[in-house]
């Protein structure tokens, strides 16, 4: 049985599957967990480096 996942949930899963390297310290985290927030016209995905707490942000604007 398939469960419905919104496009935003699928995009978050894609980010979680990636292996980002922190641009500030070079730390590579295999277990990424992107935080997702929305304001209604924007969806913001953020990853906080567990080592140096640098924040990587990706934002989508909805028309």
N, CA, C and O atoms as a GROMACS GRO file, in nm:
protein
  252
    1UNK      N    1   0.084  -0.117   0.000
    1UNK     CA    2   0.000   0.000   0.000
    1UNK      C    3   0.089   0.125   0.000
    1UNK      O    4   0.180   0.137   0.082
    2UNK      N    5   0.063   0.215  -0.090
    2UNK     CA    6   0.140   0.339  -0.100
    2UNK      C    7   0.076   0.447  -0.016
    2UNK      O    8  -0.047   0.458  -0.010
    3UNK      N    9   0.158   0.525   0.046
    3UNK     CA   10   0.108   0.640   0.120
    3UNK      C   11   0.142   0.766   0.042
    3UNK      O   12   0.248   0.775  -0.020
    4UNK      N   13   0.053   0.861   0.046
    4UNK     CA   14   0.073   0.986  -0.026
    4UNK      C   15   0.177   1.070   0.046
    4UNK      O   16   0.172   1.087   0.168
    5UNK      N   17   0.271   1.124  -0.031
    5UNK     CA   18   0.369   1.219   0.021
    5UNK      C   19   0.361   1.343  -0.067
    5UNK      O   20   0.365   1.335  -0.190
    6UNK      N   21   0.351   1.455  -0.002
    6UNK     CA   22   0.342   1.581  -0.076
    6UNK      C   23   0.474   1.608  -0.148
    6UNK      O   24   0.576   1.549  -0.113
    7UNK      N   25   0.473   1.697  -0.246
    7UNK     CA   26   0.598   1.733  -0.314
    7UNK      C   27   0.703   1.787  -0.216
    7UNK      O   28   0.823   1.765  -0.235
    8UNK      N   29   0.659   1.858  -0.113
    8UNK     CA   30   0.753   1.912  -0.015
    8UNK      C   31   0.815   1.802   0.070
    8UNK      O   32   0.933   1.810   0.104
    9UNK      N   33   0.737   1.700   0.104
    9UNK     CA   34   0.791   1.587   0.178
    9UNK      C   35   0.891   1.509   0.092
    9UNK      O   36   0.993   1.462   0.143
   10UNK      N   37   0.861   1.494  -0.036
   10UNK     CA   38   0.953   1.424  -0.126
   10UNK      C   39   1.083   1.502  -0.142
   10UNK      O   40   1.191   1.442  -0.147
   11UNK      N   41   1.074   1.635  -0.150
   11UNK     CA   42   1.195   1.717  -0.162
   11UNK      C   43   1.279   1.708  -0.034
   11UNK      O   44   1.402   1.700  -0.041
   12UNK      N   45   1.214   1.711   0.081
   12UNK     CA   46   1.287   1.696   0.207
   12UNK      C   47   1.358   1.561   0.212
   12UNK      O   48   1.472   1.552   0.256
   13UNK      N   49   1.290   1.456   0.167
   13UNK     CA   50   1.351   1.323   0.165
   13UNK      C   51   1.473   1.323   0.074
   13UNK      O   52   1.573   1.258   0.105
   14UNK      N   53   1.466   1.394  -0.037
   14UNK     CA   54   1.581   1.404  -0.129
   14UNK      C   55   1.699   1.473  -0.060
   14UNK      O   56   1.813   1.429  -0.072
   15UNK      N   57   1.671   1.582   0.012
   15UNK     CA   58   1.777   1.650   0.087
   15UNK      C   59   1.835   1.557   0.194
   15UNK      O   60   1.956   1.550   0.212
   16UNK      N   61   1.747   1.485   0.266
   16UNK     CA   62   1.792   1.394   0.371
   16UNK      C   63   1.881   1.283   0.315
   16UNK      O   64   1.971   1.236   0.384
   17UNK      N   65   1.856   1.240   0.191
   17UNK     CA   66   1.934   1.135   0.129
   17UNK      C   67   2.071   1.185   0.083
   17UNK      O   68   2.164   1.105   0.064
   18UNK      N   69   2.084   1.315   0.066
   18UNK     CA   70   2.212   1.370   0.021
   18UNK      C   71   2.315   1.362   0.134
   18UNK      O   72   2.280   1.341   0.250
   19UNK      N   73   2.439   1.378   0.099
   19UNK     CA   74   2.547   1.373   0.198
   19UNK      C   75   2.618   1.509   0.196
   19UNK      O   76   2.725   1.523   0.137
   20UNK      N   77   2.556   1.608   0.260
   20UNK     CA   78   2.615   1.741   0.249
   20UNK      C   79   2.744   1.755   0.329
   20UNK      O   80   2.764   1.692   0.432
   21UNK      N   81   2.829   1.839   0.276
   21UNK     CA   82   2.952   1.872   0.346
   21UNK      C   83   2.938   2.016   0.391
   21UNK      O   84   2.902   2.104   0.313
   22UNK      N   85   2.966   2.040   0.517
   22UNK     CA   86   2.953   2.174   0.572
   22UNK      C   87   3.052   2.268   0.502
   22UNK      O   88   3.172   2.240   0.500
   23UNK      N   89   3.003   2.378   0.445
   23UNK     CA   90   3.094   2.471   0.378
   23UNK      C   91   3.186   2.546   0.475
   23UNK      O   92   3.290   2.598   0.435
   24UNK      N   93   3.148   2.552   0.603
   24UNK     CA   94   3.228   2.626   0.700
   24UNK      C   95   3.344   2.543   0.756
   24UNK      O   96   3.456   2.593   0.769
   25UNK      N   97   3.317   2.415   0.789
   25UNK     CA   98   3.422   2.336   0.854
   25UNK      C   99   3.459   2.208   0.780
   25UNK      O  100   3.557   2.142   0.815
   26UNK      N  101   3.382   2.171   0.676
   26UNK     CA  102   3.412   2.052   0.598
   26UNK      C  103   3.356   1.922   0.655
   26UNK      O  104   3.378   1.815   0.598
   27UNK      N  105   3.284   1.930   0.766
   27UNK     CA  106   3.226   1.810   0.826
   27UNK      C  107   3.125   1.748   0.730
   27UNK      O  108   3.045   1.820   0.671
   28UNK      N  109   3.129   1.617   0.714
   28UNK     CA  110   3.035   1.545   0.629
   28UNK      C  111   2.945   1.461   0.716
   28UNK      O  112   2.992   1.374   0.790
   29UNK      N  113   2.814   1.486   0.708
   29UNK     CA  114   2.717   1.417   0.794
   29UNK      C  115   2.635   1.319   0.712
   29UNK      O  116   2.567   1.359   0.617
   30UNK      N  117   2.643   1.191   0.746
   30UNK     CA  118   2.567   1.088   0.675
   30UNK      C  119   2.420   1.086   0.715
   30UNK      O  120   2.337   1.039   0.638
   31UNK      N  121   2.388   1.134   0.833
   31UNK     CA  122   2.250   1.131   0.883
   31UNK      C  123   2.193   1.272   0.886
   31UNK      O  124   2.169   1.329   0.992
   32UNK      N  125   2.173   1.327   0.768
   32UNK     CA  126   2.122   1.464   0.761
   32UNK      C  127   1.975   1.470   0.800
   32UNK      O  128   1.899   1.378   0.771
   33UNK      N  129   1.939   1.575   0.865
   33UNK     CA  130   1.800   1.600   0.900
   33UNK      C  131   1.773   1.747   0.872
   33UNK      O  132   1.814   1.834   0.949
   34UNK      N  133   1.705   1.773   0.765
   34UNK     CA  134   1.671   1.908   0.726
   34UNK      C  135   1.546   1.951   0.800
   34UNK      O  136   1.448   1.876   0.805
   35UNK      N  137   1.548   2.070   0.856
   35UNK     CA  138   1.429   2.129   0.919
   35UNK      C  139   1.350   2.202   0.810
   35UNK      O  140   1.408   2.267   0.724
   36UNK      N  141   1.220   2.190   0.817
   36UNK     CA  142   1.135   2.253   0.717
   36UNK      C  143   1.040   2.348   0.787
   36UNK      O  144   0.973   2.312   0.884
   37UNK      N  145   1.035   2.472   0.736
   37UNK     CA  146   0.938   2.570   0.786
   37UNK      C  147   0.872   2.636   0.666
   37UNK      O  148   0.928   2.638   0.556
   38UNK      N  149   0.754   2.689   0.688
   38UNK     CA  150   0.683   2.757   0.580
   38UNK      C  151   0.613   2.881   0.634
   38UNK      O  152   0.572   2.887   0.750
   39UNK      N  153   0.602   2.981   0.546
   39UNK     CA  154   0.531   3.103   0.582
   39UNK      C  155   0.405   3.119   0.497
   39UNK      O  156   0.336   3.221   0.506
   40UNK      N  157   0.375   3.019   0.417
   40UNK     CA  158   0.260   3.026   0.328
   40UNK      C  159   0.302   3.050   0.185
   40UNK      O  160   0.254   2.981   0.094
   41UNK      N  161   0.392   3.145   0.161
   41UNK     CA  162   0.441   3.169   0.025
   41UNK      C  163   0.587   3.127   0.007
   41UNK      O  164   0.642   3.139  -0.102
   42UNK      N  165   0.650   3.077   0.114
   42UNK     CA  166   0.788   3.028   0.108
   42UNK      C  167   0.801   2.900   0.189
   42UNK      O  168   0.739   2.884   0.294
   43UNK      N  169   0.882   2.811   0.138
   43UNK     CA  170   0.917   2.689   0.211
   43UNK      C  171   1.068   2.692   0.228
   43UNK      O  172   1.142   2.701   0.130
   44UNK      N  173   1.113   2.684   0.353
   44UNK     CA  174   1.255   2.693   0.383
   44UNK      C  175   1.303   2.562   0.443
   44UNK      O  176   1.244   2.510   0.538
   45UNK      N  177   1.412   2.509   0.386
   45UNK     CA  178   1.477   2.389   0.435
   45UNK      C  179   1.610   2.432   0.494
   45UNK      O  180   1.686   2.504   0.430
   46UNK      N  181   1.638   2.388   0.619
   46UNK     CA  182   1.764   2.426   0.683
   46UNK      C  183   1.834   2.303   0.740
   46UNK      O  184   1.771   2.214   0.797
   47UNK      N  185   1.966   2.303   0.722
   47UNK     CA  186   2.050   2.200   0.782
   47UNK      C  187   2.150   2.270   0.873
   47UNK      O  188   2.218   2.363   0.830
   48UNK      N  189   2.158   2.227   0.998
   48UNK     CA  190   2.252   2.284   1.095
   48UNK      C  191   2.363   2.184   1.118
   48UNK      O  192   2.338   2.070   1.157
   49UNK      N  193   2.487   2.226   1.093
   49UNK     CA  194   2.603   2.139   1.113
   49UNK      C  195   2.616   2.105   1.261
   49UNK      O  196   2.618   2.195   1.345
   50UNK      N  197   2.624   1.976   1.294
   50UNK     CA  198   2.636   1.938   1.435
   50UNK      C  199   2.772   1.971   1.495
   50UNK      O  200   2.786   1.970   1.618
   51UNK      N  201   2.872   2.001   1.413
   51UNK     CA  202   3.005   2.032   1.462
   51UNK      C  203   3.024   2.180   1.491
   51UNK      O  204   3.062   2.219   1.601
   52UNK      N  205   2.995   2.264   1.391
   52UNK     CA  206   3.023   2.407   1.408
   52UNK      C  207   2.895   2.493   1.410
   52UNK      O  208   2.902   2.615   1.426
   53UNK      N  209   2.780   2.428   1.393
   53UNK     CA  210   2.650   2.495   1.398
   53UNK      C  211   2.627   2.595   1.284
   53UNK      O  212   2.542   2.683   1.295
   54UNK      N  213   2.703   2.581   1.175
   54UNK     CA  214   2.677   2.663   1.055
   54UNK      C  215   2.543   2.617   0.996
   54UNK      O  216   2.506   2.500   1.006
   55UNK      N  217   2.472   2.709   0.936
   55UNK     CA  218   2.339   2.679   0.882
   55UNK      C  219   2.341   2.688   0.730
   55UNK      O  220   2.385   2.788   0.674
   56UNK      N  221   2.294   2.582   0.665
   56UNK     CA  222   2.275   2.583   0.520
   56UNK      C  223   2.125   2.595   0.495
   56UNK      O  224   2.046   2.519   0.551
   57UNK      N  225   2.087   2.689   0.411
   57UNK     CA  226   1.945   2.716   0.387
   57UNK      C  227   1.914   2.704   0.239
   57UNK      O  228   1.989   2.753   0.154
   58UNK      N  229   1.805   2.639   0.210
   58UNK     CA  230   1.751   2.633   0.073
   58UNK      C  231   1.606   2.676   0.083
   58UNK      O  232   1.532   2.630   0.170
   59UNK      N  233   1.566   2.764  -0.006
   59UNK     CA  234   1.432   2.822   0.003
   59UNK      C  235   1.360   2.812  -0.131
   59UNK      O  236   1.419   2.831  -0.237
   60UNK      N  237   1.232   2.781  -0.122
   60UNK     CA  238   1.146   2.778  -0.240
   60UNK      C  239   1.038   2.883  -0.220
   60UNK      O  240   0.975   2.890  -0.115
   61UNK      N  241   1.018   2.963  -0.321
   61UNK     CA  242   0.910   3.062  -0.318
   61UNK      C  243   0.795   3.010  -0.402
   61UNK      O  244   0.814   2.964  -0.515
   62UNK      N  245   0.677   3.019  -0.348
   62UNK     CA  246   0.558   2.972  -0.419
   62UNK      C  247   0.488   3.090  -0.483
   62UNK      O  248   0.472   3.195  -0.420
   63UNK      N  249   0.448   3.073  -0.604
   63UNK     CA  250   0.380   3.182  -0.676
   63UNK      C  251   0.230   3.174  -0.658
   63UNK      O  252   0.157   3.257  -0.711
   0.00000   0.00000   0.00000
